[in-house]
Amino acid sequence: MWTFTGVAHMNNTTSQQYIVDEQAFPILIQLLRNHPSIQIKVEVACALACIVLKNDKLQDILQEEEGFKYDDVLYLLHSPDKDICLRAGYAIALFAFNNRYQQYLILESGAITISIFETFLKSDIETEKAMAAFQVQK
């Protein structure tokens, strides 16, 4: 299973740039910070992570020009709703995927303890185990 992880998480710089050129960042940041639905917030976090996946230039724009902070997503990891917690972890994992600098910024924003994922790693539900395993891998 793990040999396919890197292949499955490919980016398309042309599509990513087009999305940014169409002014998606300000709208998504607004939703992430202000929408009343936590489900919308976590899906927006996942969308942002996909838009900047393995694209240092766009990650810089998101953070420096749009004011994105990992705190905007990290608090979702502590949701009592397990689906929100798993999706938030997935978003954080995508932001950090193969990017040591982003991993450092996430660490600086607040420690993510393994205890957040223990319940999922011990779950009888295979998809929960798989998602948690992806989120804690190096």
A tleap script that builds the chain and sets N, CA, C and O, in Angstrom:
source leaprc.protein.ff14SB
mol = sequence {
  NMET TRP THR PHE THR GLY VAL ALA HIE MET
  ASN ASN THR THR SER GLN GLN TYR ILE VAL
  ASP GLU GLN ALA PHE PRO ILE LEU ILE GLN
  LEU LEU ARG ASN HIE PRO SER ILE GLN ILE
  LYS VAL GLU VAL ALA CYS ALA LEU ALA CYS
  ILE VAL LEU LYS ASN ASP LYS LEU GLN ASP
  ILE LEU GLN GLU GLU GLU GLY PHE LYS TYR
  ASP ASP VAL LEU TYR LEU LEU HIE SER PRO
  ASP LYS ASP ILE CYS LEU ARG ALA GLY TYR
  ALA ILE ALA LEU PHE ALA PHE ASN ASN ARG
  TYR GLN GLN TYR LEU ILE LEU GLU SER GLY
  ALA ILE THR ILE SER ILE PHE GLU THR PHE
  LEU LYS SER ASP ILE GLU THR GLU LYS ALA
  MET ALA ALA PHE GLN VAL GLN CLYS
}
set mol.1.N position { 0.814 -1.186 0.000 }
set mol.1.CA position { 0.000 0.000 0.000 }
set mol.1.C position { 0.860 1.254 0.000 }
set mol.1.O position { 0.549 2.194 -0.731 }
set mol.2.N position { 1.919 1.309 0.781 }
set mol.2.CA position { 2.702 2.533 0.923 }
set mol.2.C position { 3.469 2.901 -0.329 }
set mol.2.O position { 3.809 4.070 -0.509 }
set mol.3.N position { 3.748 1.967 -1.183 }
set mol.3.CA position { 4.492 2.297 -2.390 }
set mol.3.C position { 3.681 3.175 -3.328 }
set mol.3.O position { 4.253 3.860 -4.177 }
set mol.4.N position { 2.383 3.170 -3.195 }
set mol.4.CA position { 1.532 3.959 -4.072 }
set mol.4.C position { 1.240 5.357 -3.530 }
set mol.4.O position { 0.718 6.203 -4.258 }
set mol.5.N position { 1.563 5.607 -2.285 }
set mol.5.CA position { 1.237 6.893 -1.675 }
set mol.5.C position { 1.821 8.049 -2.468 }
set mol.5.O position { 1.109 9.000 -2.791 }
set mol.6.N position { 3.105 7.981 -2.786 }
set mol.6.CA position { 3.743 9.072 -3.518 }
set mol.6.C position { 3.168 9.265 -4.904 }
set mol.6.O position { 3.014 10.399 -5.357 }
set mol.7.N position { 2.853 8.193 -5.576 }
set mol.7.CA position { 2.302 8.279 -6.918 }
set mol.7.C position { 0.904 8.880 -6.885 }
set mol.7.O position { 0.533 9.648 -7.773 }
set mol.8.N position { 0.140 8.538 -5.877 }
set mol.8.CA position { -1.245 9.011 -5.794 }
set mol.8.C position { -1.329 10.502 -5.483 }
set mol.8.O position { -2.329 11.142 -5.811 }
set mol.9.N position { -0.327 11.051 -4.874 }
set mol.9.CA position { -0.349 12.457 -4.495 }
set mol.9.C position { 0.550 13.272 -5.418 }
set mol.9.O position { 1.618 13.749 -5.034 }
set mol.10.N position { 0.077 13.409 -6.632 }
set mol.10.CA position { 0.781 14.186 -7.650 }
set mol.10.C position { 0.113 15.540 -7.772 }
set mol.10.O position { -1.081 15.686 -7.511 }
set mol.11.N position { 0.880 16.507 -8.164 }
set mol.11.CA position { 0.297 17.822 -8.381 }
set mol.11.C position { 0.364 18.179 -9.860 }
set mol.11.O position { 1.114 17.572 -10.625 }
set mol.12.N position { -0.419 19.156 -10.244 }
set mol.12.CA position { -0.412 19.677 -11.604 }
set mol.12.C position { -0.245 21.185 -11.470 }
set mol.12.O position { -1.202 21.905 -11.188 }
set mol.13.N position { 0.967 21.648 -11.674 }
set mol.13.CA position { 1.269 23.060 -11.429 }
set mol.13.C position { 0.432 23.997 -12.294 }
set mol.13.O position { 0.089 25.096 -11.858 }
set mol.14.N position { 0.104 23.581 -13.502 }
set mol.14.CA position { -0.710 24.424 -14.376 }
set mol.14.C position { -2.112 24.602 -13.796 }
set mol.14.O position { -2.622 25.721 -13.726 }
set mol.15.N position { -2.729 23.507 -13.385 }
set mol.15.CA position { -4.070 23.581 -12.794 }
set mol.15.C position { -4.047 24.349 -11.479 }
set mol.15.O position { -4.932 25.160 -11.204 }
set mol.16.N position { -3.031 24.086 -10.674 }
set mol.16.CA position { -2.914 24.789 -9.400 }
set mol.16.C position { -2.818 26.305 -9.621 }
set mol.16.O position { -3.502 27.083 -8.955 }
set mol.17.N position { -1.970 26.706 -10.552 }
set mol.17.CA position { -1.793 28.130 -10.810 }
set mol.17.C position { -3.075 28.756 -11.351 }
set mol.17.O position { -3.414 29.885 -10.997 }
set mol.18.N position { -3.776 28.037 -12.194 }
set mol.18.CA position { -5.038 28.546 -12.745 }
set mol.18.C position { -6.050 28.808 -11.625 }
set mol.18.O position { -6.740 29.827 -11.630 }
set mol.19.N position { -6.128 27.892 -10.678 }
set mol.19.CA position { -7.052 28.059 -9.552 }
set mol.19.C position { -6.690 29.309 -8.748 }
set mol.19.O position { -7.568 30.072 -8.346 }
set mol.20.N position { -5.410 29.508 -8.520 }
set mol.20.CA position { -4.956 30.689 -7.781 }
set mol.20.C position { -5.207 31.958 -8.589 }
set mol.20.O position { -5.628 32.973 -8.034 }
set mol.21.N position { -4.953 31.910 -9.891 }
set mol.21.CA position { -5.190 33.076 -10.758 }
set mol.21.C position { -6.655 33.491 -10.756 }
set mol.21.O position { -6.968 34.666 -10.952 }
set mol.22.N position { -7.543 32.546 -10.539 }
set mol.22.CA position { -8.974 32.831 -10.488 }
set mol.22.C position { -9.422 33.315 -9.110 }
set mol.22.O position { -10.618 33.380 -8.825 }
set mol.23.N position { -8.460 33.652 -8.265 }
set mol.23.CA position { -8.717 34.257 -6.948 }
set mol.23.C position { -9.404 33.307 -5.961 }
set mol.23.O position { -10.262 33.726 -5.184 }
set mol.24.N position { -9.031 32.057 -5.995 }
set mol.24.CA position { -9.626 31.087 -5.072 }
set mol.24.C position { -9.152 31.272 -3.635 }
set mol.24.O position { -9.920 31.053 -2.698 }
set mol.25.N position { -7.907 31.669 -3.451 }
set mol.25.CA position { -7.376 31.758 -2.095 }
set mol.25.C position { -8.183 32.662 -1.169 }
set mol.25.O position { -8.551 32.223 -0.079 }
set mol.26.N position { -8.476 33.902 -1.550 }
set mol.26.CA position { -9.221 34.761 -0.614 }
set mol.26.C position { -10.590 34.183 -0.221 }
set mol.26.O position { -11.014 34.291 0.930 }
set mol.27.N position { -11.256 33.583 -1.177 }
set mol.27.CA position { -12.572 32.999 -0.906 }
set mol.27.C position { -12.442 31.816 0.052 }
set mol.27.O position { -13.205 31.691 1.010 }
set mol.28.N position { -11.472 30.958 -0.220 }
set mol.28.CA position { -11.293 29.776 0.620 }
set mol.28.C position { -10.826 30.148 2.030 }
set mol.28.O position { -11.275 29.551 3.009 }
set mol.29.N position { -9.943 31.114 2.135 }
set mol.29.CA position { -9.493 31.569 3.456 }
set mol.29.C position { -10.674 32.132 4.243 }
set mol.29.O position { -10.814 31.868 5.437 }
set mol.30.N position { -11.513 32.901 3.574 }
set mol.30.CA position { -12.712 33.464 4.210 }
set mol.30.C position { -13.612 32.340 4.744 }
set mol.30.O position { -14.086 32.405 5.878 }
set mol.31.N position { -13.840 31.324 3.931 }
set mol.31.CA position { -14.662 30.183 4.360 }
set mol.31.C position { -14.017 29.436 5.526 }
set mol.31.O position { -14.693 29.070 6.488 }
set mol.32.N position { -12.721 29.214 5.435 }
set mol.32.CA position { -12.006 28.483 6.485 }
set mol.32.C position { -12.122 29.192 7.833 }
set mol.32.O position { -12.275 28.544 8.868 }
set mol.33.N position { -12.051 30.476 7.819 }
set mol.33.CA position { -12.062 31.233 9.067 }
set mol.33.C position { -13.449 31.587 9.572 }
set mol.33.O position { -13.643 31.724 10.780 }
set mol.34.N position { -14.418 31.737 8.681 }
set mol.34.CA position { -15.682 32.326 9.097 }
set mol.34.C position { -16.936 31.487 8.878 }
set mol.34.O position { -17.993 31.838 9.402 }
set mol.35.N position { -16.859 30.414 8.139 }
set mol.35.CA position { -18.079 29.643 7.875 }
set mol.35.C position { -18.555 28.976 9.168 }
set mol.35.O position { -17.740 28.462 9.933 }
set mol.36.N position { -19.852 28.981 9.414 }
set mol.36.CA position { -20.364 28.379 10.651 }
set mol.36.C position { -20.266 26.846 10.689 }
set mol.36.O position { -20.294 26.252 11.766 }
set mol.37.N position { -20.152 26.216 9.533 }
set mol.37.CA position { -20.110 24.750 9.485 }
set mol.37.C position { -18.666 24.250 9.580 }
set mol.37.O position { -17.811 24.616 8.775 }
set mol.38.N position { -18.420 23.410 10.576 }
set mol.38.CA position { -17.089 22.831 10.735 }
set mol.38.C position { -16.778 21.857 9.592 }
set mol.38.O position { -15.615 21.667 9.236 }
set mol.39.N position { -17.827 21.238 9.018 }
set mol.39.CA position { -17.627 20.341 7.879 }
set mol.39.C position { -17.113 21.127 6.668 }
set mol.39.O position { -16.218 20.669 5.958 }
set mol.40.N position { -17.676 22.296 6.443 }
set mol.40.CA position { -17.206 23.139 5.341 }
set mol.40.C position { -15.763 23.557 5.596 }
set mol.40.O position { -14.933 23.520 4.687 }
set mol.41.N position { -15.463 23.952 6.825 }
set mol.41.CA position { -14.107 24.394 7.154 }
set mol.41.C position { -13.072 23.312 6.876 }
set mol.41.O position { -12.018 23.591 6.304 }
set mol.42.N position { -13.366 22.079 7.279 }
set mol.42.CA position { -12.386 21.016 7.087 }
set mol.42.C position { -12.239 20.658 5.611 }
set mol.42.O position { -11.140 20.326 5.168 }
set mol.43.N position { -13.319 20.718 4.846 }
set mol.43.CA position { -13.222 20.443 3.411 }
set mol.43.C position { -12.460 21.564 2.691 }
set mol.43.O position { -11.731 21.308 1.733 }
set mol.44.N position { -12.632 22.781 3.150 }
set mol.44.CA position { -11.862 23.899 2.593 }
set mol.44.C position { -10.379 23.697 2.891 }
set mol.44.O position { -9.533 23.944 2.032 }
set mol.45.N position { -10.064 23.253 4.098 }
set mol.45.CA position { -8.664 22.979 4.445 }
set mol.45.C position { -8.070 21.928 3.506 }
set mol.45.O position { -6.934 22.065 3.052 }
set mol.46.N position { -8.840 20.887 3.222 }
set mol.46.CA position { -8.380 19.851 2.287 }
set mol.46.C position { -8.200 20.423 0.879 }
set mol.46.O position { -7.232 20.097 0.192 }
set mol.47.N position { -9.120 21.265 0.460 }
set mol.47.CA position { -9.016 21.878 -0.866 }
set mol.47.C position { -7.769 22.749 -0.961 }
set mol.47.O position { -7.041 22.685 -1.951 }
set mol.48.N position { -7.520 23.560 0.057 }
set mol.48.CA position { -6.322 24.401 0.057 }
set mol.48.C position { -5.055 23.546 0.002 }
set mol.48.O position { -4.110 23.860 -0.721 }
set mol.49.N position { -5.056 22.468 0.774 }
set mol.49.CA position { -3.892 21.586 0.782 }
set mol.49.C position { -3.641 20.986 -0.602 }
set mol.49.O position { -2.491 20.858 -1.023 }
set mol.50.N position { -4.697 20.624 -1.298 }
set mol.50.CA position { -4.548 20.082 -2.656 }
set mol.50.C position { -4.058 21.149 -3.639 }
set mol.50.O position { -3.255 20.861 -4.526 }
set mol.51.N position { -4.538 22.359 -3.477 }
set mol.51.CA position { -4.134 23.437 -4.391 }
set mol.51.C position { -2.644 23.713 -4.280 }
set mol.51.O position { -2.001 24.032 -5.280 }
set mol.52.N position { -2.082 23.596 -3.075 }
set mol.52.CA position { -0.659 23.914 -2.892 }
set mol.52.C position { 0.233 22.675 -2.801 }
set mol.52.O position { 1.435 22.793 -2.560 }
set mol.53.N position { -0.345 21.499 -2.991 }
set mol.53.CA position { 0.400 20.245 -2.859 }
set mol.53.C position { 1.687 20.266 -3.685 }
set mol.53.O position { 1.657 20.434 -4.904 }
set mol.54.N position { 2.804 20.093 -3.004 }
set mol.54.CA position { 4.125 20.014 -3.640 }
set mol.54.C position { 4.418 21.219 -4.535 }
set mol.54.O position { 5.087 21.078 -5.559 }
set mol.55.N position { 3.930 22.390 -4.164 }
set mol.55.CA position { 4.120 23.598 -4.956 }
set mol.55.C position { 4.576 24.717 -4.007 }
set mol.55.O position { 3.757 25.442 -3.443 }
set mol.56.N position { 5.889 24.838 -3.846 }
set mol.56.CA position { 6.457 25.804 -2.903 }
set mol.56.C position { 6.018 27.234 -3.200 }
set mol.56.O position { 5.749 28.007 -2.281 }
set mol.57.N position { 5.947 27.578 -4.463 }
set mol.57.CA position { 5.553 28.938 -4.840 }
set mol.57.C position { 4.156 29.270 -4.331 }
set mol.57.O position { 3.935 30.340 -3.763 }
set mol.58.N position { 3.221 28.357 -4.532 }
set mol.58.CA position { 1.847 28.600 -4.100 }
set mol.58.C position { 1.703 28.510 -2.583 }
set mol.58.O position { 0.875 29.206 -1.995 }
set mol.59.N position { 2.498 27.662 -1.954 }
set mol.59.CA position { 2.471 27.622 -0.492 }
set mol.59.C position { 2.938 28.961 0.080 }
set mol.59.O position { 2.379 29.451 1.061 }
set mol.60.N position { 3.955 29.544 -0.533 }
set mol.60.CA position { 4.430 30.865 -0.096 }
set mol.60.C position { 3.355 31.926 -0.293 }
set mol.60.O position { 3.128 32.752 0.591 }
set mol.61.N position { 2.697 31.910 -1.436 }
set mol.61.CA position { 1.628 32.883 -1.704 }
set mol.61.C position { 0.518 32.725 -0.673 }
set mol.61.O position { 0.037 33.714 -0.119 }
set mol.62.N position { 0.113 31.496 -0.415 }
set mol.62.CA position { -0.962 31.236 0.539 }
set mol.62.C position { -0.611 31.806 1.914 }
set mol.62.O position { -1.455 32.417 2.571 }
set mol.63.N position { 0.618 31.606 2.340 }
set mol.63.CA position { 1.004 32.038 3.674 }
set mol.63.C position { 1.371 33.521 3.733 }
set mol.63.O position { 0.933 34.233 4.636 }
set mol.64.N position { 2.160 33.979 2.792 }
set mol.64.CA position { 2.679 35.346 2.868 }
set mol.64.C position { 1.689 36.390 2.356 }
set mol.64.O position { 1.565 37.462 2.948 }
set mol.65.N position { 0.996 36.097 1.286 }
set mol.65.CA position { 0.080 37.080 0.707 }
set mol.65.C position { -1.343 36.949 1.228 }
set mol.65.O position { -2.055 37.946 1.348 }
set mol.66.N position { -1.761 35.730 1.536 }
set mol.66.CA position { -3.143 35.503 1.969 }
set mol.66.C position { -3.274 35.364 3.480 }
set mol.66.O position { -4.386 35.348 4.006 }
set mol.67.N position { -2.148 35.262 4.182 }
set mol.67.CA position { -2.181 35.212 5.634 }
set mol.67.C position { -2.603 33.879 6.233 }
set mol.67.O position { -3.010 33.818 7.393 }
set mol.68.N position { -2.508 32.806 5.444 }
set mol.68.CA position { -2.861 31.485 5.963 }
set mol.68.C position { -1.896 31.086 7.076 }
set mol.68.O position { -0.684 31.274 6.971 }
set mol.69.N position { -2.461 30.539 8.130 }
set mol.69.CA position { -1.681 29.992 9.246 }
set mol.69.C position { -2.173 28.575 9.504 }
set mol.69.O position { -3.359 28.279 9.357 }
set mol.70.N position { -1.249 27.705 9.890 }
set mol.70.CA position { -1.644 26.329 10.179 }
set mol.70.C position { -2.584 26.235 11.370 }
set mol.70.O position { -3.322 25.259 11.505 }
set mol.71.N position { -2.562 27.237 12.228 }
set mol.71.CA position { -3.519 27.274 13.342 }
set mol.71.C position { -4.954 27.214 12.836 }
set mol.71.O position { -5.840 26.699 13.518 }
set mol.72.N position { -5.180 27.748 11.625 }
set mol.72.CA position { -6.516 27.739 11.032 }
set mol.72.C position { -7.038 26.322 10.811 }
set mol.72.O position { -8.243 26.112 10.670 }
set mol.73.N position { -6.129 25.357 10.783 }
set mol.73.CA position { -6.506 23.957 10.543 }
set mol.73.C position { -6.245 23.086 11.770 }
set mol.73.O position { -7.015 22.170 12.059 }
set mol.74.N position { -5.171 23.367 12.484 }
set mol.74.CA position { -4.764 22.505 13.596 }
set mol.74.C position { -5.842 22.347 14.666 }
set mol.74.O position { -5.968 21.280 15.266 }
set mol.75.N position { -6.611 23.390 14.907 }
set mol.75.CA position { -7.630 23.279 15.950 }
set mol.75.C position { -8.703 22.241 15.577 }
set mol.75.O position { -9.367 21.681 16.449 }
set mol.76.N position { -8.860 21.997 14.274 }
set mol.76.CA position { -9.854 21.011 13.829 }
set mol.76.C position { -9.469 19.587 14.223 }
set mol.76.O position { -10.328 18.709 14.299 }
set mol.77.N position { -8.180 19.360 14.474 }
set mol.77.CA position { -7.728 18.039 14.916 }
set mol.77.C position { -8.337 17.643 16.258 }
set mol.77.O position { -8.400 16.459 16.589 }
set mol.78.N position { -8.776 18.615 17.017 }
set mol.78.CA position { -9.307 18.355 18.359 }
set mol.78.C position { -10.829 18.314 18.391 }
set mol.78.O position { -11.441 18.365 19.458 }
set mol.79.N position { -11.425 18.221 17.219 }
set mol.79.CA position { -12.882 18.139 17.143 }
set mol.79.C position { -13.365 16.834 17.761 }
set mol.79.O position { -12.722 15.797 17.593 }
set mol.80.N position { -14.486 16.870 18.471 }
set mol.80.CA position { -15.053 15.615 18.982 }
set mol.80.C position { -15.615 14.728 17.863 }
set mol.80.O position { -15.839 13.534 18.066 }
set mol.81.N position { -15.838 15.307 16.701 }
set mol.81.CA position { -16.331 14.556 15.544 }
set mol.81.C position { -15.135 13.860 14.886 }
set mol.81.O position { -14.243 14.519 14.353 }
set mol.82.N position { -15.125 12.533 14.929 }
set mol.82.CA position { -13.965 11.789 14.424 }
set mol.82.C position { -13.730 12.015 12.932 }
set mol.82.O position { -12.582 12.002 12.486 }
set mol.83.N position { -14.784 12.220 12.156 }
set mol.83.CA position { -14.601 12.466 10.723 }
set mol.83.C position { -13.907 13.806 10.480 }
set mol.83.O position { -13.075 13.920 9.580 }
set mol.84.N position { -14.240 14.801 11.267 }
set mol.84.CA position { -13.593 16.108 11.158 }
set mol.84.C position { -12.118 15.975 11.527 }
set mol.84.O position { -11.245 16.503 10.838 }
set mol.85.N position { -11.856 15.278 12.599 }
set mol.85.CA position { -10.482 15.068 13.051 }
set mol.85.C position { -9.648 14.370 11.973 }
set mol.85.O position { -8.525 14.786 11.685 }
set mol.86.N position { -10.193 13.324 11.389 }
set mol.86.CA position { -9.469 12.594 10.336 }
set mol.86.C position { -9.234 13.456 9.100 }
set mol.86.O position { -8.143 13.432 8.529 }
set mol.87.N position { -10.228 14.205 8.687 }
set mol.87.CA position { -10.072 15.069 7.501 }
set mol.87.C position { -9.081 16.195 7.775 }
set mol.87.O position { -8.300 16.563 6.897 }
set mol.88.N position { -9.109 16.741 8.983 }
set mol.88.CA position { -8.147 17.787 9.339 }
set mol.88.C position { -6.728 17.224 9.319 }
set mol.88.O position { -5.802 17.873 8.833 }
set mol.89.N position { -6.567 16.031 9.843 }
set mol.89.CA position { -5.257 15.376 9.797 }
set mol.89.C position { -4.808 15.131 8.376 }
set mol.89.O position { -3.629 15.273 8.054 }
set mol.90.N position { -5.747 14.763 7.526 }
set mol.90.CA position { -5.429 14.545 6.111 }
set mol.90.C position { -4.967 15.850 5.462 }
set mol.90.O position { -3.998 15.860 4.704 }
set mol.91.N position { -5.655 16.940 5.758 }
set mol.91.CA position { -5.258 18.233 5.201 }
set mol.91.C position { -3.843 18.598 5.659 }
set mol.91.O position { -3.012 19.012 4.850 }
set mol.92.N position { -3.579 18.446 6.942 }
set mol.92.CA position { -2.246 18.761 7.469 }
set mol.92.C position { -1.193 17.873 6.808 }
set mol.92.O position { -0.115 18.349 6.451 }
set mol.93.N position { -1.501 16.589 6.644 }
set mol.93.CA position { -0.556 15.674 5.998 }
set mol.93.C position { -0.278 16.097 4.555 }
set mol.93.O position { 0.857 15.994 4.089 }
set mol.94.N position { -1.295 16.569 3.850 }
set mol.94.CA position { -1.084 17.026 2.474 }
set mol.94.C position { -0.244 18.303 2.428 }
set mol.94.O position { 0.622 18.451 1.566 }
set mol.95.N position { -0.501 19.217 3.352 }
set mol.95.CA position { 0.323 20.431 3.404 }
set mol.95.C position { 1.789 20.069 3.618 }
set mol.95.O position { 2.680 20.695 3.043 }
set mol.96.N position { 2.032 19.067 4.441 }
set mol.96.CA position { 3.392 18.687 4.815 }
set mol.96.C position { 4.033 17.677 3.867 }
set mol.96.O position { 5.234 17.424 3.964 }
set mol.97.N position { 3.268 17.103 2.965 }
set mol.97.CA position { 3.718 15.992 2.132 }
set mol.97.C position { 5.007 16.334 1.382 }
set mol.97.O position { 5.034 17.246 0.556 }
set mol.98.N position { 6.070 15.590 1.683 }
set mol.98.CA position { 7.375 15.753 1.032 }
set mol.98.C position { 7.901 17.187 1.094 }
set mol.98.O position { 8.537 17.649 0.147 }
set mol.99.N position { 7.647 17.890 2.186 }
set mol.99.CA position { 8.085 19.271 2.290 }
set mol.99.C position { 8.531 19.550 3.730 }
set mol.99.O position { 7.718 19.853 4.603 }
set mol.100.N position { 9.834 19.440 3.949 }
set mol.100.CA position { 10.379 19.604 5.298 }
set mol.100.C position { 10.129 21.002 5.858 }
set mol.100.O position { 9.916 21.152 7.061 }
set mol.101.N position { 10.151 22.015 5.015 }
set mol.101.CA position { 9.921 23.375 5.508 }
set mol.101.C position { 8.491 23.527 6.033 }
set mol.101.O position { 8.280 24.111 7.096 }
set mol.102.N position { 7.517 23.005 5.297 }
set mol.102.CA position { 6.131 23.075 5.755 }
set mol.102.C position { 5.944 22.237 7.022 }
set mol.102.O position { 5.186 22.616 7.914 }
set mol.103.N position { 6.636 21.095 7.097 }
set mol.103.CA position { 6.581 20.282 8.309 }
set mol.103.C position { 7.091 21.084 9.501 }
set mol.103.O position { 6.522 21.022 10.591 }
set mol.104.N position { 8.158 21.830 9.289 }
set mol.104.CA position { 8.711 22.683 10.338 }
set mol.104.C position { 7.695 23.753 10.755 }
set mol.104.O position { 7.488 23.982 11.947 }
set mol.105.N position { 7.060 24.409 9.771 }
set mol.105.CA position { 6.078 25.445 10.086 }
set mol.105.C position { 4.893 24.873 10.866 }
set mol.105.O position { 4.375 25.516 11.779 }
set mol.106.N position { 4.475 23.683 10.504 }
set mol.106.CA position { 3.369 23.032 11.226 }
set mol.106.C position { 3.793 22.751 12.664 }
set mol.106.O position { 3.038 23.007 13.602 }
set mol.107.N position { 4.989 22.227 12.831 }
set mol.107.CA position { 5.509 21.948 14.167 }
set mol.107.C position { 5.589 23.226 14.998 }
set mol.107.O position { 5.268 23.220 16.186 }
set mol.108.N position { 6.014 24.311 14.375 }
set mol.108.CA position { 6.103 25.595 15.069 }
set mol.108.C position { 4.721 26.134 15.460 }
set mol.108.O position { 4.598 26.891 16.422 }
set mol.109.N position { 3.699 25.747 14.721 }
set mol.109.CA position { 2.337 26.220 15.002 }
set mol.109.C position { 1.718 25.513 16.205 }
set mol.109.O position { 0.808 26.041 16.845 }
set mol.110.N position { 2.202 24.355 16.497 }
set mol.110.CA position { 1.667 23.600 17.631 }
set mol.110.C position { 1.957 22.131 17.460 }
set mol.110.O position { 1.824 21.574 16.371 }
set mol.111.N position { 2.346 21.523 18.531 }
set mol.111.CA position { 2.697 20.106 18.476 }
set mol.111.C position { 1.468 19.260 18.146 }
set mol.111.O position { 0.364 19.507 18.633 }
set mol.112.N position { 1.696 18.279 17.321 }
set mol.112.CA position { 0.662 17.298 17.013 }
set mol.112.C position { 1.120 16.003 17.671 }
set mol.112.O position { 2.134 15.422 17.283 }
set mol.113.N position { 0.375 15.565 18.657 }
set mol.113.CA position { 0.785 14.375 19.394 }
set mol.113.C position { 0.185 13.122 18.765 }
set mol.113.O position { -0.869 13.158 18.130 }
set mol.114.N position { 0.882 12.036 18.962 }
set mol.114.CA position { 0.420 10.756 18.429 }
set mol.114.C position { -0.909 10.355 19.072 }
set mol.114.O position { -1.672 9.583 18.491 }
set mol.115.N position { -1.180 10.868 20.247 }
set mol.115.CA position { -2.431 10.504 20.933 }
set mol.115.C position { -3.667 10.903 20.135 }
set mol.115.O position { -4.723 10.287 20.276 }
set mol.116.N position { -3.541 11.930 19.299 }
set mol.116.CA position { -4.664 12.331 18.449 }
set mol.116.C position { -5.062 11.191 17.519 }
set mol.116.O position { -6.237 11.028 17.188 }
set mol.117.N position { -4.073 10.403 17.100 }
set mol.117.CA position { -4.306 9.370 16.096 }
set mol.117.C position { -4.425 7.963 16.671 }
set mol.117.O position { -4.792 7.037 15.948 }
set mol.118.N position { -4.123 7.784 17.949 }
set mol.118.CA position { -4.124 6.448 18.548 }
set mol.118.C position { -5.455 5.726 18.405 }
set mol.118.O position { -5.497 4.548 18.052 }
set mol.119.N position { -6.535 6.434 18.678 }
set mol.119.CA position { -7.862 5.814 18.568 }
set mol.119.C position { -8.100 5.303 17.159 }
set mol.119.O position { -8.646 4.216 16.972 }
set mol.120.N position { -7.693 6.081 16.171 }
set mol.120.CA position { -7.897 5.684 14.774 }
set mol.120.C position { -6.977 4.531 14.385 }
set mol.120.O position { -7.379 3.636 13.642 }
set mol.121.N position { -5.746 4.551 14.886 }
set mol.121.CA position { -4.810 3.474 14.566 }
set mol.121.C position { -5.253 2.147 15.163 }
set mol.121.O position { -4.920 1.085 14.637 }
set mol.122.N position { -5.997 2.203 16.252 }
set mol.122.CA position { -6.493 0.991 16.909 }
set mol.122.C position { -7.918 0.635 16.485 }
set mol.122.O position { -8.483 -0.345 16.969 }
set mol.123.N position { -8.483 1.406 15.609 }
set mol.123.CA position { -9.871 1.227 15.195 }
set mol.123.C position { -10.084 -0.095 14.458 }
set mol.123.O position { -9.167 -0.623 13.828 }
set mol.124.N position { -11.289 -0.612 14.545 }
set mol.124.CA position { -11.673 -1.787 13.767 }
set mol.124.C position { -12.048 -1.401 12.339 }
set mol.124.O position { -12.218 -2.263 11.477 }
set mol.125.N position { -12.173 -0.118 12.103 }
set mol.125.CA position { -12.544 0.372 10.773 }
set mol.125.C position { -11.261 0.611 9.976 }
set mol.125.O position { -10.459 1.482 10.313 }
set mol.126.N position { -11.084 -0.167 8.928 }
set mol.126.CA position { -9.838 -0.143 8.160 }
set mol.126.C position { -9.524 1.224 7.548 }
set mol.126.O position { -8.362 1.628 7.508 }
set mol.127.N position { -10.537 1.934 7.076 }
set mol.127.CA position { -10.270 3.240 6.468 }
set mol.127.C position { -9.750 4.231 7.504 }
set mol.127.O position { -8.904 5.068 7.190 }
set mol.128.N position { -10.245 4.145 8.727 }
set mol.128.CA position { -9.728 5.011 9.787 }
set mol.128.C position { -8.262 4.696 10.069 }
set mol.128.O position { -7.445 5.604 10.224 }
set mol.129.N position { -7.936 3.415 10.133 }
set mol.129.CA position { -6.544 3.003 10.350 }
set mol.129.C position { -5.644 3.510 9.232 }
set mol.129.O position { -4.560 4.038 9.480 }
set mol.130.N position { -6.107 3.343 8.007 }
set mol.130.CA position { -5.295 3.748 6.854 }
set mol.130.C position { -5.072 5.258 6.822 }
set mol.130.O position { -3.959 5.724 6.578 }
set mol.131.N position { -6.131 6.012 7.068 }
set mol.131.CA position { -5.978 7.475 7.061 }
set mol.131.C position { -5.042 7.922 8.177 }
set mol.131.O position { -4.185 8.777 7.952 }
set mol.132.N position { -5.187 7.372 9.351 }
set mol.132.CA position { -4.322 7.744 10.469 }
set mol.132.C position { -2.870 7.349 10.179 }
set mol.132.O position { -1.946 8.105 10.481 }
set mol.133.N position { -2.676 6.177 9.600 }
set mol.133.CA position { -1.318 5.733 9.266 }
set mol.133.C position { -0.666 6.680 8.257 }
set mol.133.O position { 0.516 7.001 8.384 }
set mol.134.N position { -1.419 7.122 7.270 }
set mol.134.CA position { -0.883 8.079 6.287 }
set mol.134.C position { -0.496 9.386 6.974 }
set mol.134.O position { 0.510 10.003 6.625 }
set mol.135.N position { -1.280 9.792 7.929 }
set mol.135.CA position { -1.052 11.072 8.586 }
set mol.135.C position { 0.139 11.057 9.525 }
set mol.135.O position { 0.724 12.109 9.785 }
set mol.136.N position { 0.514 9.898 10.041 }
set mol.136.CA position { 1.634 9.853 10.981 }
set mol.136.C position { 2.925 9.388 10.328 }
set mol.136.O position { 3.969 9.382 10.981 }
set mol.137.N position { 2.887 9.003 9.078 }
set mol.137.CA position { 4.129 8.552 8.437 }
set mol.137.C position { 5.032 9.740 8.188 }
set mol.137.O position { 4.565 10.875 8.092 }
set mol.138.N position { 6.314 9.483 8.083 }
set mol.138.CA position { 7.285 10.546 7.799 }
set mol.138.C position { 7.226 10.935 6.351 }
set mol.138.O position { 7.970 11.815 5.918 }
savepdb mol mol.pdb
quit
